[in-house]
Amino acid sequence: MSIDARLTELDITLPEALSPVANYVPYQQVGNLLFISGQISAGPDGLITGKLGDGLSVEDGAAAARRCGLALLAQARAALGSLDKVAQVVKLTAFVNSTPDFGDQPEVVNGCSDLMVEVFGDKGRHARAAVSAPALPRGVAVEIEAIFEVV
Protein backbone atom coordinates (compact mmCIF):
# COMPACT_ATOMS: atom_id res chain seq x y z
CA MET A 1 0.00 0.00 0.00
CA SER A 2 1.32 3.47 -0.87
CA ILE A 3 1.83 5.99 1.90
CA ASP A 4 -0.76 8.28 0.28
CA ALA A 5 -3.27 5.42 0.43
CA ARG A 6 -2.28 4.82 4.05
CA LEU A 7 -2.87 8.50 4.86
CA THR A 8 -6.30 8.29 3.24
CA GLU A 9 -7.09 5.12 5.21
CA LEU A 10 -6.10 6.92 8.42
CA ASP A 11 -8.12 10.01 7.40
CA ILE A 12 -4.98 12.16 7.61
CA THR A 13 -4.63 15.25 5.46
CA LEU A 14 -1.20 16.84 5.42
CA PRO A 15 -0.90 20.60 5.71
CA GLU A 16 0.84 22.69 3.07
CA ALA A 17 4.64 22.57 3.34
CA LEU A 18 5.46 26.07 4.55
CA SER A 19 8.39 28.21 3.47
CA PRO A 20 10.97 29.21 6.08
CA VAL A 21 10.50 32.50 7.93
CA ALA A 22 14.25 33.10 8.35
CA ASN A 23 17.54 32.38 6.60
CA TYR A 24 17.47 28.57 6.28
CA VAL A 25 16.06 25.90 3.99
CA PRO A 26 13.12 23.68 4.96
CA TYR A 27 15.02 20.51 4.11
CA GLN A 28 18.41 19.32 2.92
CA GLN A 29 19.24 15.96 1.40
CA VAL A 30 22.75 14.59 1.85
CA GLY A 31 23.24 11.21 0.23
CA ASN A 32 20.40 8.99 1.35
CA LEU A 33 19.52 11.13 4.38
CA LEU A 34 16.86 13.84 4.34
CA PHE A 35 17.12 16.43 7.11
CA ILE A 36 13.91 18.37 7.81
CA SER A 37 14.28 21.70 9.64
CA GLY A 38 12.34 22.16 12.86
CA GLN A 39 8.60 22.37 12.35
CA ILE A 40 6.66 24.35 14.91
CA SER A 41 3.26 23.43 16.32
CA ALA A 42 0.53 24.94 14.17
CA GLY A 43 -3.01 23.88 13.44
CA PRO A 44 -5.69 25.00 11.01
CA ASP A 45 -6.43 28.00 13.26
CA GLY A 46 -2.81 29.15 13.61
CA LEU A 47 0.08 28.58 15.96
CA ILE A 48 -0.34 26.30 18.97
CA THR A 49 1.30 28.32 21.71
CA GLY A 50 1.84 27.96 25.41
CA LYS A 51 3.98 26.28 28.01
CA LEU A 52 3.64 22.71 29.24
CA GLY A 53 3.30 22.74 33.01
CA ASP A 54 1.72 26.20 32.90
CA GLY A 55 -1.63 26.08 31.18
CA LEU A 56 -1.08 23.27 28.68
CA SER A 57 -1.75 19.63 29.54
CA VAL A 58 0.28 16.65 28.36
CA GLU A 59 -2.63 15.87 25.99
CA ASP A 60 -2.48 19.42 24.58
CA GLY A 61 1.25 19.02 24.08
CA ALA A 62 0.89 15.63 22.39
CA ALA A 63 -1.67 17.13 19.99
CA ALA A 64 0.78 19.96 19.24
CA ALA A 65 3.57 17.42 18.65
CA ARG A 66 1.32 15.49 16.26
CA ARG A 67 0.80 18.72 14.30
CA CYS A 68 4.59 19.09 14.10
CA GLY A 69 4.73 15.53 12.75
CA LEU A 70 2.18 16.34 10.05
CA ALA A 71 4.30 19.34 9.03
CA LEU A 72 7.42 17.13 8.93
CA LEU A 73 5.62 14.71 6.60
CA ALA A 74 4.46 17.59 4.41
CA GLN A 75 8.05 18.84 4.10
CA ALA A 76 9.33 15.33 3.34
CA ARG A 77 6.73 14.93 0.59
CA ALA A 78 7.68 18.34 -0.83
CA ALA A 79 11.35 17.31 -0.84
CA LEU A 80 10.88 13.82 -2.28
CA GLY A 81 7.72 14.09 -4.36
CA SER A 82 6.35 11.02 -2.59
CA LEU A 83 6.50 9.66 0.94
CA ASP A 84 6.96 6.21 -0.60
CA LYS A 85 10.64 7.18 -0.93
CA VAL A 86 11.03 7.15 2.87
CA ALA A 87 12.93 4.00 3.80
CA GLN A 88 13.10 4.76 7.54
CA VAL A 89 12.37 7.49 10.03
CA VAL A 90 15.83 7.71 11.57
CA LYS A 91 15.57 10.33 14.31
CA LEU A 92 13.33 13.02 15.77
CA THR A 93 14.68 15.82 17.91
CA ALA A 94 11.91 17.57 19.81
CA PHE A 95 11.85 20.71 21.91
CA VAL A 96 9.01 21.18 24.38
CA ASN A 97 8.26 24.65 25.73
CA SER A 98 7.93 23.76 29.40
CA THR A 99 8.39 24.93 32.94
CA PRO A 100 11.53 23.86 34.86
CA ASP A 101 9.56 21.31 36.92
CA PHE A 102 7.69 19.73 33.97
CA GLY A 103 9.05 16.23 33.30
CA ASP A 104 6.66 14.65 30.80
CA GLN A 105 8.44 15.70 27.61
CA PRO A 106 8.56 12.07 26.38
CA GLU A 107 4.77 11.74 26.66
CA VAL A 108 4.32 15.01 24.76
CA VAL A 109 6.66 13.93 21.95
CA ASN A 110 4.81 10.62 21.66
CA GLY A 111 2.22 12.65 19.71
CA CYS A 112 4.71 12.84 16.84
CA SER A 113 6.35 9.45 17.38
CA ASP A 114 3.01 7.65 17.36
CA LEU A 115 2.08 9.41 14.10
CA MET A 116 5.28 8.19 12.40
CA VAL A 117 4.49 4.59 13.39
CA GLU A 118 0.84 4.96 12.32
CA VAL A 119 1.91 6.15 8.88
CA PHE A 120 5.05 4.08 8.21
CA GLY A 121 4.62 1.02 10.44
CA ASP A 122 7.96 -0.40 11.57
CA LYS A 123 9.76 2.02 9.22
CA GLY A 124 8.40 4.76 11.45
CA ARG A 125 10.22 3.56 14.59
CA HIS A 126 13.08 5.94 15.31
CA ALA A 127 15.67 7.24 17.72
CA ARG A 128 14.75 10.54 19.36
CA ALA A 129 15.45 13.25 21.88
CA ALA A 130 12.74 15.04 23.87
CA VAL A 131 14.22 18.20 25.34
CA SER A 132 12.72 20.85 27.59
CA ALA A 133 13.11 24.44 26.40
CA PRO A 134 12.36 27.58 28.40
CA ALA A 135 11.02 29.29 25.26
CA LEU A 136 10.45 28.46 21.59
CA PRO A 137 10.01 30.67 18.51
CA ARG A 138 6.78 32.67 18.49
CA GLY A 139 5.82 31.09 21.82
CA VAL A 140 4.89 27.73 20.27
CA ALA A 141 4.41 24.69 22.47
CA VAL A 142 6.55 22.25 20.48
CA GLU A 143 9.17 22.22 17.71
CA ILE A 144 10.44 19.00 16.10
CA GLU A 145 13.09 18.28 13.46
CA ALA A 146 13.58 14.95 11.67
CA ILE A 147 16.05 12.82 9.78
CA PHE A 148 14.69 10.33 7.22
CA GLU A 149 16.55 7.67 5.27
CA VAL A 150 15.39 7.79 1.66
CA VAL A 151 15.66 5.60 -1.41
N, C-alpha and C positions, 0 to 999 in steps of 0.2 A: 504494500500500500504506500502511495506517495505521502509525503509529509503534508502537502496541501489537502489531500483527502483525509488524512488524520485530523488536521485542524478543523475541517468541516464536520467530521464525526464528533469531535469534542465541542462543537459550537463555539470555536475560538476564531475571532476576527482580529488580525493584527492591525495595529495603528500604522499610520504613515511613518516612514523612516524620516526623522527630522534632521535638518541641517544643523551643524554646530553653531553655537552662539559666541564662540571665541576662536582663537587661532589654533585650531587642531582639526584633524580629519575624523570622521565618524568611525572609520575602520581602516585597518592596514593589514594586507596579507603579506606574509613572509614565508616563502616556501609553501608548505601544506598547513600552515597555521594562520588563522584569521583572528586578529585582535579587534575587539569591539570596544570603543571608548565608553566610559561610564555613561549609563543611561539613568536619568533621574525619574523619580516617581511622578507620573502624570496620568490622569484619567481623562475621560471625555469632557469633563467640566473644568479641566485645568490642572495645575500642579497640586500634588498631594503633599501638604506641608505639615509641619509639627514635629514634636519631640517625643520619642518613646520614653515612657516613665513620667511624662508631664503632659497628660491630655490625650495621648494616643495609646490604645491598647495593643497588645501583641497581635490580635486579629487585624486591627487597622494596619499595623506595620507589615504583616504578611500579605495583605491585599495590596499595599503599596509596592512591596517587593515583587509580587506577581506582575504588576504593571511594568516594572522595570524589565522583567523577563520578556514580556510581550514586545517591548521596545528593542531589546537585544535581538529577538528573533526577526523583527522587522528590518533592523540594520543588516543582519546576516543575509536575509533574502535580497536586500538591495545590493549587497556586495557580490553575492554569488549567482543571483538570478533565480535560484531555487534552493530551498532548504534540503532537498534531496542530496545536495553535495556535502552536507555535514556528515562526517564519519564518526565524530565523537565530540561531545561537550567536554573539554579538557579541564577548565577551571573557571570558577566565578570568584571575584573579589567584591565583597559587599561592604558598604559603609552605612551604618545605621545612626541617624541623628538621635542621640539618647542622652539621658541624664547620667551623671557619674555612677549612680547606684543601680542603674538598669543593667540586668545581666542576661536577658533573654534574646540577645542578638541572633543566636542560631535558630530559634523558633521563628523569628521575623524573616530571616533569609530563606527559610524553608518555603515561603511563598513562591520564590523564584526557582529554587531547586526542584520542588515538586512539579512545577510547570515543565521543566526540562525533561523530567522522566515521563510525564504524561504524554508529551509530544514525541520524544525520541525513543522511549523505552529504555533498554539497557545502555544505548548510546548516549542517553541523557545523564547518566551517572557521572559525577565529576568530583574533582578536588575543589576545595573552596576555603575562603577566609571570610569571617563575619566579624567586622571590626566596629567598635563604637566610635562615633565622631561627635565632638561637642557642637558642631555646626556643619551644614552642607549648603551647597550653592542654592540661592533663592529660598532657603529655609525648608527645602524638601525633606521628607522623612527618610528616604532611602536612595542610594545611588549604587549601581552595580555595573561592573565591567566583566567581559567574558573573553575566553580564548576557546576557539573551536578548531578541531582538526578537520580539514576538508580534503575532498578527492577531486 
